[in-house]
Amino acid sequence: MHEQSIRLSSGELTYLQAGSGRPLLYLHPAGAVRRSKVLEGLAQSFALYVPVFPGFEGTPFHQGLDTRQALARLVAEFHGHVVRRPCDVMGWSFGGCVALWLALERPALVERLVLECPAGLISIDRRIKRVNRALLEHYGAHDGKDEALLPRVGEIGHATLILQGCDDGT
């Protein structure tokens, strides 16, 4: 995976890119980007794009970006400069909530939606690591639930796969 950066309207955004083929936009969890065999496997089948949300992995916050809805707007801007065509979107936990907002606000960018234990739909366990907890609170996710998102979920018209374990701690 190659680390790159791009200047967007609110600041510089770091992202990882790997693979070739059909584009896949991968939105990471609150644990930040996990460079794993899963991402390596996805890069074998897709042109994989992984933006690092501001504040994660030691990157600076962007002024005015303090909700997951605002992060979705940043992802849409990133998409317009880097991906530049409709793509599949995969979001894990915190990134799943951002993916839901992206599908709601910019549906033309999303072809298929895959959500791994998406945040924003229920409250979360309070045992999250202190650093990640501070980042969640920065983006208005005090207990994980996104009250503005819940009433709008039914508006999403994309084919969507939601993966959720019944005892995975999220």
BELCOR-V683316 format. One line per field, one symbol per residue. psi: psi as a letter, one per 40 degrees, with the letter a starting at -180 (. if undefined). A space follows every 50 residues. Layout:
BEGIN
psi = ???
END
This chain:
BEGIN
psi = hhhiiihideahhiiihiaiahihhhhiieeahhhiddddddedeihhhg ihhhdifeiiihhegeiddddddddddddddddeiiiihhhhbddddddd dddddfdedhdihhhhfhiediiiheeiidddddddddfffdedigdddd eedeeheihhhhhhiefee.
END
